[in-house]
Amino acid sequence: FGPGVQASTAPTVKLPVAAKPAKSTVLFFLCGGASHIDMWNMKPDAPREYRGDFKPIRTTSPDIHLCEHLPLLAKQAHHFSLVHGVTDGGLATGDHHAGYYSNLTVHGPDPTFKQQGNDRRPYREDWPYMGCVVGSKRPLNPNLPQIISLPHKPSKLPYTRPGQFAGRLGVEHDPFYLIGDFDHPLQFASPTLTLQGKGMTAARMEDRRSLLAAFNEAQTELDTEAEVQSLIRHQERAFSLLSSSTAASAFDITKESPKLRERYGNSVNAMSLLMARRLVEANVPFVTVFWKEDESTAGQCKSAGGWDTHGDNFNCLKNYLLPPFDRAFSAFIEDLSSRGLLDETLVLVTSEMGRTPKVGDRRSGGVKGAGRDHWTACMSVLMAGGGIKGGQEYGATDARAEFPKDNPIRPEDITKTVYSAMGIGALGAPDALGRRYNLLEDGKPLTGLFG
């Protein structure tokens, strides 16, 4: 194991699991750090410098109030619950890399995060992404990969975000990536194969497989033959699955009606959610949609174009982020529900952090810049389906949404809720020497969320 990372050998405690486990989980990750206080943990009675510009509106649940710029999602509130007061307990460093790692692997960042910040690369010894754990524990899908992430791999090379990979579980449990772009939202490609491209035949796939095998023979970066074989098995399975008619059908968004695509919104993020619904229908155990940033807004929002609203927070949310999110995500919940898929699909919306409840990021002009900085002390997570009782708020924050009010909820509680809903009770795994260790000791399922 790597620096500061130790494997526990304590006895694995079996988790309570749902009587009727969900078949799939879809995690919608709002890259950048979405503002909890401006979306769904609003504080209308707080001072203006905290509550900001937006007003809350009623929803289909008497207990849930949402931002006025989420009117479509307000009509779906009876389907989801909001978990408030999720906190890292001061373990994260406040930067994006540590935020991803803390919320996706739900382990505290090791010392390398403090030493390297956003330069810290993913390591083989990292704790695994929760999706990879689910994929490793659920029965093998005969036609598609166990875990699929889209429409991008955060962030741009060489600054790939840690926490989204299988790490110490082994590369055979890494996500399979589908890559989309703003100009062609109906087309998705893998990093090695163009899924929708013209002329992609089985013969061409075999040519690429042969080329890849030649590279594998010459590879020198992996330390052991076992690791090489794991990588080859992972690649072989990917090639086999991609050449199947089932995979081709699941990846073909054009089969959806123009009316439904329009309801989602036709953007790359919207079509990624529509793809997620198709993958749920194909029984993929875990699907991750990472919000793809629009770099044209980066200058105004003092960010990379996503939810990292260091500057002009309210205009960036109102004009660029909330409307497409509202349209696409409300359509996704509506679509799952109308097809009878919501009960068997667990849905999460989360991010790497919240935003400072007090307006005025000093890095972008202070109060005049009207931004919100990173805030790891408090955030909210939306959960729906998979047995979750809709229309409720779970947990609470103080009068200014700065800190949990009473009982802090940790990211590991959220993840153990996912494992419980997916029927995963045993969290043991073997290390490279065959010794058993616990994938996640801390945390407890939030059983009060379930109906």
Secondary structure by P-SEA (a helix, b strand, c coil): ccccbbbbcccccccccccbbbcbbbbbbbcccccccccccccccccccccccbbbbbcccccccccccaaaaaaacccbbbbccccccccccccaaaaaaaaacccccccccccccccccccccccccaaaaaaaccccccccccbbbcccccccccccccccccccccccccbbbbbbcccccccccccccccccccccaaaaaaaaaaaaaaaaaccccccaaaaaaaaaaaaaaaaaaacaaaaaaaccccccaaaaaaacccaaaaaaaaaaaaaaacccbbbbccccccccccccccccccccccaaaaaaacccaaaaaaaaaaaaaaaaaacccccbbbbbbccccccccccccccccccccccccccccbbbbbbccccccccccccccccccccccccccaaaaaaaaaaaaccccccccccccbbbbccccccccccccc
